[in-house]
């Protein structure tokens, strides 16, 4: 994206935009709008969507799967996994048996512990059972003014905080998945 905007004064497509291009590193996006800057900042301050954790994210709570059918929590009421997904559950570390065609845990399974980084298998299991553990937020870094060519750093509400960059730990202690 930075290259498309122009990373030098000579390459830039609009005045001053090369200063914004220098800040495009990592997982960032660009939004172009005619809305007033404060209106956009205010909207992003309140924007938050539950999302699935990824490998490396610290677990925001302890999750324990109870004895019995392994349930998907994508619907209400939760539904058991189909029989053909039992091998995948085993591959991801669950000790399941088949009971009347339903993958079943014979003992409780601690899927993750609060504060500990998630493994790839744990993150995948959390997604399969429908357990969202993190919040997707958009943190603002800077804005470019098309009229003046100025790049203004965003600070205060709406700005990306260090805790949000690292995926801070939530405040719930334990979540037991049950019927």
mmCIF file of the C-alpha atoms, coordinates in Angstrom:
data_MODEL
# 
_entry.id   MODEL 
# 
loop_
_atom_site.group_PDB 
_atom_site.id 
_atom_site.type_symbol 
_atom_site.label_atom_id 
_atom_site.label_alt_id 
_atom_site.label_comp_id 
_atom_site.label_asym_id 
_atom_site.label_entity_id 
_atom_site.label_seq_id 
_atom_site.pdbx_PDB_ins_code 
_atom_site.Cartn_x 
_atom_site.Cartn_y 
_atom_site.Cartn_z 
_atom_site.occupancy 
_atom_site.B_iso_or_equiv 
_atom_site.pdbx_formal_charge 
_atom_site.auth_seq_id 
_atom_site.auth_comp_id 
_atom_site.auth_asym_id 
_atom_site.auth_atom_id 
_atom_site.pdbx_PDB_model_num 
ATOM 1   C CA . UNK A 1 1   ? 0.000   0.000   0.000  1.00 0.00 ? 1   UNK A CA 1 
ATOM 2   C CA . UNK A 1 2   ? 2.816   2.392   0.866  1.00 0.00 ? 2   UNK A CA 1 
ATOM 3   C CA . UNK A 1 3   ? 4.376   2.007   -2.585 1.00 0.00 ? 3   UNK A CA 1 
ATOM 4   C CA . UNK A 1 4   ? 1.025   2.766   -4.239 1.00 0.00 ? 4   UNK A CA 1 
ATOM 5   C CA . UNK A 1 5   ? 0.747   6.054   -2.325 1.00 0.00 ? 5   UNK A CA 1 
ATOM 6   C CA . UNK A 1 6   ? 4.350   6.996   -3.018 1.00 0.00 ? 6   UNK A CA 1 
ATOM 7   C CA . UNK A 1 7   ? 7.089   6.729   -0.412 1.00 0.00 ? 7   UNK A CA 1 
ATOM 8   C CA . UNK A 1 8   ? 9.027   9.839   -1.462 1.00 0.00 ? 8   UNK A CA 1 
ATOM 9   C CA . UNK A 1 9   ? 8.135   13.401  -2.372 1.00 0.00 ? 9   UNK A CA 1 
ATOM 10  C CA . UNK A 1 10  ? 8.865   12.605  -6.033 1.00 0.00 ? 10  UNK A CA 1 
ATOM 11  C CA . UNK A 1 11  ? 6.689   9.448   -6.085 1.00 0.00 ? 11  UNK A CA 1 
ATOM 12  C CA . UNK A 1 12  ? 3.676   10.682  -4.098 1.00 0.00 ? 12  UNK A CA 1 
ATOM 13  C CA . UNK A 1 13  ? 0.345   10.943  -5.894 1.00 0.00 ? 13  UNK A CA 1 
ATOM 14  C CA . UNK A 1 14  ? -1.023  13.790  -3.764 1.00 0.00 ? 14  UNK A CA 1 
ATOM 15  C CA . UNK A 1 15  ? 0.747   16.436  -1.709 1.00 0.00 ? 15  UNK A CA 1 
ATOM 16  C CA . UNK A 1 16  ? 2.149   15.178  1.606  1.00 0.00 ? 16  UNK A CA 1 
ATOM 17  C CA . UNK A 1 17  ? 0.818   11.635  1.291  1.00 0.00 ? 17  UNK A CA 1 
ATOM 18  C CA . UNK A 1 18  ? 4.342   10.159  1.296  1.00 0.00 ? 18  UNK A CA 1 
ATOM 19  C CA . UNK A 1 19  ? 4.492   11.105  5.011  1.00 0.00 ? 19  UNK A CA 1 
ATOM 20  C CA . UNK A 1 20  ? 1.504   8.826   5.611  1.00 0.00 ? 20  UNK A CA 1 
ATOM 21  C CA . UNK A 1 21  ? 3.011   6.036   3.493  1.00 0.00 ? 21  UNK A CA 1 
ATOM 22  C CA . UNK A 1 22  ? 6.015   5.880   5.851  1.00 0.00 ? 22  UNK A CA 1 
ATOM 23  C CA . UNK A 1 23  ? 3.668   4.814   8.680  1.00 0.00 ? 23  UNK A CA 1 
ATOM 24  C CA . UNK A 1 24  ? 2.235   1.816   6.834  1.00 0.00 ? 24  UNK A CA 1 
ATOM 25  C CA . UNK A 1 25  ? 3.894   -1.108  8.604  1.00 0.00 ? 25  UNK A CA 1 
ATOM 26  C CA . UNK A 1 26  ? 2.436   -4.391  9.838  1.00 0.00 ? 26  UNK A CA 1 
ATOM 27  C CA . UNK A 1 27  ? -1.305  -4.948  9.895  1.00 0.00 ? 27  UNK A CA 1 
ATOM 28  C CA . UNK A 1 28  ? -2.724  -1.586  8.907  1.00 0.00 ? 28  UNK A CA 1 
ATOM 29  C CA . UNK A 1 29  ? -5.436  -0.380  6.607  1.00 0.00 ? 29  UNK A CA 1 
ATOM 30  C CA . UNK A 1 30  ? -6.365  2.850   4.884  1.00 0.00 ? 30  UNK A CA 1 
ATOM 31  C CA . UNK A 1 31  ? -9.750  4.521   4.941  1.00 0.00 ? 31  UNK A CA 1 
ATOM 32  C CA . UNK A 1 32  ? -10.670 7.380   2.641  1.00 0.00 ? 32  UNK A CA 1 
ATOM 33  C CA . UNK A 1 33  ? -13.686 9.491   3.528  1.00 0.00 ? 33  UNK A CA 1 
ATOM 34  C CA . UNK A 1 34  ? -15.154 12.956  3.181  1.00 0.00 ? 34  UNK A CA 1 
ATOM 35  C CA . UNK A 1 35  ? -16.484 12.777  6.752  1.00 0.00 ? 35  UNK A CA 1 
ATOM 36  C CA . UNK A 1 36  ? -15.091 15.235  9.304  1.00 0.00 ? 36  UNK A CA 1 
ATOM 37  C CA . UNK A 1 37  ? -12.040 13.822  11.163 1.00 0.00 ? 37  UNK A CA 1 
ATOM 38  C CA . UNK A 1 38  ? -13.643 14.025  14.623 1.00 0.00 ? 38  UNK A CA 1 
ATOM 39  C CA . UNK A 1 39  ? -16.726 12.135  13.420 1.00 0.00 ? 39  UNK A CA 1 
ATOM 40  C CA . UNK A 1 40  ? -14.507 9.273   12.174 1.00 0.00 ? 40  UNK A CA 1 
ATOM 41  C CA . UNK A 1 41  ? -12.449 9.239   15.391 1.00 0.00 ? 41  UNK A CA 1 
ATOM 42  C CA . UNK A 1 42  ? -15.621 9.169   17.521 1.00 0.00 ? 42  UNK A CA 1 
ATOM 43  C CA . UNK A 1 43  ? -17.024 6.249   15.490 1.00 0.00 ? 43  UNK A CA 1 
ATOM 44  C CA . UNK A 1 44  ? -13.860 4.168   15.922 1.00 0.00 ? 44  UNK A CA 1 
ATOM 45  C CA . UNK A 1 45  ? -13.717 4.894   19.678 1.00 0.00 ? 45  UNK A CA 1 
ATOM 46  C CA . UNK A 1 46  ? -16.920 2.858   20.103 1.00 0.00 ? 46  UNK A CA 1 
ATOM 47  C CA . UNK A 1 47  ? -16.229 0.187   17.455 1.00 0.00 ? 47  UNK A CA 1 
ATOM 48  C CA . UNK A 1 48  ? -15.530 -3.272  18.891 1.00 0.00 ? 48  UNK A CA 1 
ATOM 49  C CA . UNK A 1 49  ? -16.468 -6.733  17.576 1.00 0.00 ? 49  UNK A CA 1 
ATOM 50  C CA . UNK A 1 50  ? -15.979 -10.092 19.325 1.00 0.00 ? 50  UNK A CA 1 
ATOM 51  C CA . UNK A 1 51  ? -13.476 -12.232 17.428 1.00 0.00 ? 51  UNK A CA 1 
ATOM 52  C CA . UNK A 1 52  ? -11.626 -15.534 17.605 1.00 0.00 ? 52  UNK A CA 1 
ATOM 53  C CA . UNK A 1 53  ? -8.196  -15.512 19.237 1.00 0.00 ? 53  UNK A CA 1 
ATOM 54  C CA . UNK A 1 54  ? -5.121  -16.460 17.247 1.00 0.00 ? 54  UNK A CA 1 
ATOM 55  C CA . UNK A 1 55  ? -2.087  -18.489 18.212 1.00 0.00 ? 55  UNK A CA 1 
ATOM 56  C CA . UNK A 1 56  ? 0.124   -16.405 20.470 1.00 0.00 ? 56  UNK A CA 1 
ATOM 57  C CA . UNK A 1 57  ? -2.726  -14.325 21.931 1.00 0.00 ? 57  UNK A CA 1 
ATOM 58  C CA . UNK A 1 58  ? -2.904  -14.630 25.713 1.00 0.00 ? 58  UNK A CA 1 
ATOM 59  C CA . UNK A 1 59  ? -6.049  -16.451 26.842 1.00 0.00 ? 59  UNK A CA 1 
ATOM 60  C CA . UNK A 1 60  ? -8.470  -13.935 28.351 1.00 0.00 ? 60  UNK A CA 1 
ATOM 61  C CA . UNK A 1 61  ? -10.022 -16.633 30.524 1.00 0.00 ? 61  UNK A CA 1 
ATOM 62  C CA . UNK A 1 62  ? -9.677  -20.269 31.454 1.00 0.00 ? 62  UNK A CA 1 
ATOM 63  C CA . UNK A 1 63  ? -11.871 -22.503 29.292 1.00 0.00 ? 63  UNK A CA 1 
ATOM 64  C CA . UNK A 1 64  ? -12.804 -25.995 30.481 1.00 0.00 ? 64  UNK A CA 1 
ATOM 65  C CA . UNK A 1 65  ? -14.750 -28.389 28.263 1.00 0.00 ? 65  UNK A CA 1 
ATOM 66  C CA . UNK A 1 66  ? -16.995 -30.597 30.438 1.00 0.00 ? 66  UNK A CA 1 
ATOM 67  C CA . UNK A 1 67  ? -17.504 -34.356 30.281 1.00 0.00 ? 67  UNK A CA 1 
ATOM 68  C CA . UNK A 1 68  ? -20.043 -35.269 27.611 1.00 0.00 ? 68  UNK A CA 1 
ATOM 69  C CA . UNK A 1 69  ? -20.709 -34.399 23.982 1.00 0.00 ? 69  UNK A CA 1 
ATOM 70  C CA . UNK A 1 70  ? -18.317 -31.856 22.465 1.00 0.00 ? 70  UNK A CA 1 
ATOM 71  C CA . UNK A 1 71  ? -20.579 -28.933 21.580 1.00 0.00 ? 71  UNK A CA 1 
ATOM 72  C CA . UNK A 1 72  ? -20.449 -26.171 18.977 1.00 0.00 ? 72  UNK A CA 1 
ATOM 73  C CA . UNK A 1 73  ? -21.575 -22.886 20.454 1.00 0.00 ? 73  UNK A CA 1 
ATOM 74  C CA . UNK A 1 74  ? -22.355 -21.222 17.106 1.00 0.00 ? 74  UNK A CA 1 
ATOM 75  C CA . UNK A 1 75  ? -26.094 -21.664 17.640 1.00 0.00 ? 75  UNK A CA 1 
ATOM 76  C CA . UNK A 1 76  ? -28.553 -21.515 20.496 1.00 0.00 ? 76  UNK A CA 1 
ATOM 77  C CA . UNK A 1 77  ? -28.901 -24.136 21.855 1.00 0.00 ? 77  UNK A CA 1 
ATOM 78  C CA . UNK A 1 78  ? -25.384 -25.480 21.192 1.00 0.00 ? 78  UNK A CA 1 
ATOM 79  C CA . UNK A 1 79  ? -25.191 -28.540 18.938 1.00 0.00 ? 79  UNK A CA 1 
ATOM 80  C CA . UNK A 1 80  ? -22.884 -31.568 19.164 1.00 0.00 ? 80  UNK A CA 1 
ATOM 81  C CA . UNK A 1 81  ? -20.135 -32.001 16.579 1.00 0.00 ? 81  UNK A CA 1 
ATOM 82  C CA . UNK A 1 82  ? -20.949 -34.432 13.761 1.00 0.00 ? 82  UNK A CA 1 
ATOM 83  C CA . UNK A 1 83  ? -19.257 -37.834 13.801 1.00 0.00 ? 83  UNK A CA 1 
ATOM 84  C CA . UNK A 1 84  ? -17.019 -37.057 10.816 1.00 0.00 ? 84  UNK A CA 1 
ATOM 85  C CA . UNK A 1 85  ? -15.233 -34.255 12.734 1.00 0.00 ? 85  UNK A CA 1 
ATOM 86  C CA . UNK A 1 86  ? -14.125 -36.537 15.583 1.00 0.00 ? 86  UNK A CA 1 
ATOM 87  C CA . UNK A 1 87  ? -10.710 -37.298 14.004 1.00 0.00 ? 87  UNK A CA 1 
ATOM 88  C CA . UNK A 1 88  ? -9.978  -33.569 13.740 1.00 0.00 ? 88  UNK A CA 1 
ATOM 89  C CA . UNK A 1 89  ? -10.902 -33.045 17.407 1.00 0.00 ? 89  UNK A CA 1 
ATOM 90  C CA . UNK A 1 90  ? -8.504  -35.856 18.373 1.00 0.00 ? 90  UNK A CA 1 
ATOM 91  C CA . UNK A 1 91  ? -5.769  -34.368 16.181 1.00 0.00 ? 91  UNK A CA 1 
ATOM 92  C CA . UNK A 1 92  ? -6.184  -31.070 18.043 1.00 0.00 ? 92  UNK A CA 1 
ATOM 93  C CA . UNK A 1 93  ? -5.657  -32.762 21.412 1.00 0.00 ? 93  UNK A CA 1 
ATOM 94  C CA . UNK A 1 94  ? -9.084  -33.774 22.698 1.00 0.00 ? 94  UNK A CA 1 
ATOM 95  C CA . UNK A 1 95  ? -9.438  -37.309 24.043 1.00 0.00 ? 95  UNK A CA 1 
ATOM 96  C CA . UNK A 1 96  ? -12.807 -38.173 22.575 1.00 0.00 ? 96  UNK A CA 1 
ATOM 97  C CA . UNK A 1 97  ? -14.775 -41.352 22.092 1.00 0.00 ? 97  UNK A CA 1 
ATOM 98  C CA . UNK A 1 98  ? -17.809 -41.912 19.925 1.00 0.00 ? 98  UNK A CA 1 
ATOM 99  C CA . UNK A 1 99  ? -21.100 -42.290 21.780 1.00 0.00 ? 99  UNK A CA 1 
ATOM 100 C CA . UNK A 1 100 ? -24.086 -42.929 19.493 1.00 0.00 ? 100 UNK A CA 1 
ATOM 101 C CA . UNK A 1 101 ? -22.281 -41.150 16.647 1.00 0.00 ? 101 UNK A CA 1 
ATOM 102 C CA . UNK A 1 102 ? -21.363 -38.081 18.701 1.00 0.00 ? 102 UNK A CA 1 
ATOM 103 C CA . UNK A 1 103 ? -17.778 -37.132 19.694 1.00 0.00 ? 103 UNK A CA 1 
ATOM 104 C CA . UNK A 1 104 ? -17.782 -37.249 23.506 1.00 0.00 ? 104 UNK A CA 1 
ATOM 105 C CA . UNK A 1 105 ? -15.268 -36.277 26.193 1.00 0.00 ? 105 UNK A CA 1 
ATOM 106 C CA . UNK A 1 106 ? -14.839 -38.919 28.907 1.00 0.00 ? 106 UNK A CA 1 
ATOM 107 C CA . UNK A 1 107 ? -13.153 -36.430 31.250 1.00 0.00 ? 107 UNK A CA 1 
ATOM 108 C CA . UNK A 1 108 ? -13.149 -32.637 31.541 1.00 0.00 ? 108 UNK A CA 1 
ATOM 109 C CA . UNK A 1 109 ? -10.532 -30.958 29.346 1.00 0.00 ? 109 UNK A CA 1 
ATOM 110 C CA . UNK A 1 110 ? -8.871  -27.641 30.213 1.00 0.00 ? 110 UNK A CA 1 
ATOM 111 C CA . UNK A 1 111 ? -8.595  -26.063 26.795 1.00 0.00 ? 111 UNK A CA 1 
ATOM 112 C CA . UNK A 1 112 ? -6.650  -22.968 27.876 1.00 0.00 ? 112 UNK A CA 1 
ATOM 113 C CA . UNK A 1 113 ? -5.527  -21.142 31.018 1.00 0.00 ? 113 UNK A CA 1 
ATOM 114 C CA . UNK A 1 114 ? -6.050  -17.417 31.599 1.00 0.00 ? 114 UNK A CA 1 
ATOM 115 C CA . UNK A 1 115 ? -2.985  -15.346 30.725 1.00 0.00 ? 115 UNK A CA 1 
ATOM 116 C CA . UNK A 1 116 ? -1.067  -18.116 28.925 1.00 0.00 ? 116 UNK A CA 1 
ATOM 117 C CA . UNK A 1 117 ? -0.367  -17.737 25.188 1.00 0.00 ? 117 UNK A CA 1 
ATOM 118 C CA . UNK A 1 118 ? -2.599  -19.878 22.988 1.00 0.00 ? 118 UNK A CA 1 
ATOM 119 C CA . UNK A 1 119 ? -1.081  -22.573 20.804 1.00 0.00 ? 119 UNK A CA 1 
ATOM 120 C CA . UNK A 1 120 ? -2.258  -23.052 17.239 1.00 0.00 ? 120 UNK A CA 1 
ATOM 121 C CA . UNK A 1 121 ? -4.261  -26.106 18.306 1.00 0.00 ? 121 UNK A CA 1 
ATOM 122 C CA . UNK A 1 122 ? -5.947  -24.243 21.170 1.00 0.00 ? 122 UNK A CA 1 
ATOM 123 C CA . UNK A 1 123 ? -6.858  -21.307 18.912 1.00 0.00 ? 123 UNK A CA 1 
ATOM 124 C CA . UNK A 1 124 ? -8.290  -23.684 16.321 1.00 0.00 ? 124 UNK A CA 1 
ATOM 125 C CA . UNK A 1 125 ? -10.338 -25.573 18.938 1.00 0.00 ? 125 UNK A CA 1 
ATOM 126 C CA . UNK A 1 126 ? -11.708 -22.314 20.354 1.00 0.00 ? 126 UNK A CA 1 
ATOM 127 C CA . UNK A 1 127 ? -12.801 -21.339 16.849 1.00 0.00 ? 127 UNK A CA 1 
ATOM 128 C CA . UNK A 1 128 ? -14.356 -24.752 16.150 1.00 0.00 ? 128 UNK A CA 1 
ATOM 129 C CA . UNK A 1 129 ? -16.438 -24.650 19.334 1.00 0.00 ? 129 UNK A CA 1 
ATOM 130 C CA . UNK A 1 130 ? -17.431 -21.038 18.610 1.00 0.00 ? 130 UNK A CA 1 
ATOM 131 C CA . UNK A 1 131 ? -15.721 -19.392 21.569 1.00 0.00 ? 131 UNK A CA 1 
ATOM 132 C CA . UNK A 1 132 ? -14.691 -15.795 20.815 1.00 0.00 ? 132 UNK A CA 1 
ATOM 133 C CA . UNK A 1 133 ? -12.011 -14.674 23.228 1.00 0.00 ? 133 UNK A CA 1 
ATOM 134 C CA . UNK A 1 134 ? -10.762 -11.344 21.884 1.00 0.00 ? 134 UNK A CA 1 
ATOM 135 C CA . UNK A 1 135 ? -12.271 -8.105  20.674 1.00 0.00 ? 135 UNK A CA 1 
ATOM 136 C CA . UNK A 1 136 ? -11.473 -6.799  17.205 1.00 0.00 ? 136 UNK A CA 1 
ATOM 137 C CA . UNK A 1 137 ? -10.828 -3.087  17.398 1.00 0.00 ? 137 UNK A CA 1 
ATOM 138 C CA . UNK A 1 138 ? -9.441  -0.552  15.000 1.00 0.00 ? 138 UNK A CA 1 
ATOM 139 C CA . UNK A 1 139 ? -6.829  1.733   16.490 1.00 0.00 ? 139 UNK A CA 1 
ATOM 140 C CA . UNK A 1 140 ? -6.134  4.935   14.627 1.00 0.00 ? 140 UNK A CA 1 
ATOM 141 C CA . UNK A 1 141 ? -2.561  6.018   13.983 1.00 0.00 ? 141 UNK A CA 1 
ATOM 142 C CA . UNK A 1 142 ? -2.719  9.099   11.761 1.00 0.00 ? 142 UNK A CA 1 
ATOM 143 C CA . UNK A 1 143 ? -4.816  11.028  9.286  1.00 0.00 ? 143 UNK A CA 1 
ATOM 144 C CA . UNK A 1 144 ? -3.912  12.857  6.097  1.00 0.00 ? 144 UNK A CA 1 
ATOM 145 C CA . UNK A 1 145 ? -5.597  16.146  5.169  1.00 0.00 ? 145 UNK A CA 1 
ATOM 146 C CA . UNK A 1 146 ? -6.081  16.338  1.395  1.00 0.00 ? 146 UNK A CA 1 
ATOM 147 C CA . UNK A 1 147 ? -6.446  20.125  1.410  1.00 0.00 ? 147 UNK A CA 1 
ATOM 148 C CA . UNK A 1 148 ? -3.219  20.916  3.267  1.00 0.00 ? 148 UNK A CA 1 
ATOM 149 C CA . UNK A 1 149 ? -1.190  17.730  2.714  1.00 0.00 ? 149 UNK A CA 1 
ATOM 150 C CA . UNK A 1 150 ? -0.588  17.520  6.469  1.00 0.00 ? 150 UNK A CA 1 
ATOM 151 C CA . UNK A 1 151 ? -0.288  14.180  8.274  1.00 0.00 ? 151 UNK A CA 1 
ATOM 152 C CA . UNK A 1 152 ? -1.627  14.458  11.817 1.00 0.00 ? 152 UNK A CA 1 
ATOM 153 C CA . UNK A 1 153 ? -0.893  11.809  14.475 1.00 0.00 ? 153 UNK A CA 1 
ATOM 154 C CA . UNK A 1 154 ? -3.988  10.582  16.335 1.00 0.00 ? 154 UNK A CA 1 
ATOM 155 C CA . UNK A 1 155 ? -3.699  10.687  20.126 1.00 0.00 ? 155 UNK A CA 1 
ATOM 156 C CA . UNK A 1 156 ? -6.163  10.104  22.949 1.00 0.00 ? 156 UNK A CA 1 
ATOM 157 C CA . UNK A 1 157 ? -9.486  8.266   22.474 1.00 0.00 ? 157 UNK A CA 1 
ATOM 158 C CA . UNK A 1 158 ? -9.505  6.265   19.251 1.00 0.00 ? 158 UNK A CA 1 
ATOM 159 C CA . UNK A 1 159 ? -5.721  5.948   19.073 1.00 0.00 ? 159 UNK A CA 1 
ATOM 160 C CA . UNK A 1 160 ? -4.060  2.555   19.203 1.00 0.00 ? 160 UNK A CA 1 
ATOM 161 C CA . UNK A 1 161 ? -2.758  1.923   22.735 1.00 0.00 ? 161 UNK A CA 1 
ATOM 162 C CA . UNK A 1 162 ? 0.202   -0.338  23.600 1.00 0.00 ? 162 UNK A CA 1 
ATOM 163 C CA . UNK A 1 163 ? -2.174  -2.786  25.358 1.00 0.00 ? 163 UNK A CA 1 
ATOM 164 C CA . UNK A 1 164 ? -4.355  -3.048  22.253 1.00 0.00 ? 164 UNK A CA 1 
ATOM 165 C CA . UNK A 1 165 ? -1.275  -3.696  20.101 1.00 0.00 ? 165 UNK A CA 1 
ATOM 166 C CA . UNK A 1 166 ? -0.401  -6.735  22.255 1.00 0.00 ? 166 UNK A CA 1 
ATOM 167 C CA . UNK A 1 167 ? -3.964  -8.033  22.815 1.00 0.00 ? 167 UNK A CA 1 
ATOM 168 C CA . UNK A 1 168 ? -4.467  -7.339  26.520 1.00 0.00 ? 168 UNK A CA 1 
ATOM 169 C CA . UNK A 1 169 ? -5.871  -9.965  28.855 1.00 0.00 ? 169 UNK A CA 1 
ATOM 170 C CA . UNK A 1 170 ? -9.551  -9.737  29.836 1.00 0.00 ? 170 UNK A CA 1 
ATOM 171 C CA . UNK A 1 171 ? -10.879 -9.807  33.373 1.00 0.00 ? 171 UNK A CA 1 
ATOM 172 C CA . UNK A 1 172 ? -12.983 -12.971 33.412 1.00 0.00 ? 172 UNK A CA 1 
ATOM 173 C CA . UNK A 1 173 ? -11.387 -15.843 35.331 1.00 0.00 ? 173 UNK A CA 1 
ATOM 174 C CA . UNK A 1 174 ? -13.034 -18.973 34.050 1.00 0.00 ? 174 UNK A CA 1 
ATOM 175 C CA . UNK A 1 175 ? -15.518 -20.012 31.422 1.00 0.00 ? 175 UNK A CA 1 
ATOM 176 C CA . UNK A 1 176 ? -16.889 -23.532 31.575 1.00 0.00 ? 176 UNK A CA 1 
ATOM 177 C CA . UNK A 1 177 ? -18.495 -24.587 28.318 1.00 0.00 ? 177 UNK A CA 1 
ATOM 178 C CA . UNK A 1 178 ? -21.645 -26.562 29.033 1.00 0.00 ? 178 UNK A CA 1 
ATOM 179 C CA . UNK A 1 179 ? -24.988 -27.522 27.588 1.00 0.00 ? 179 UNK A CA 1 
# 
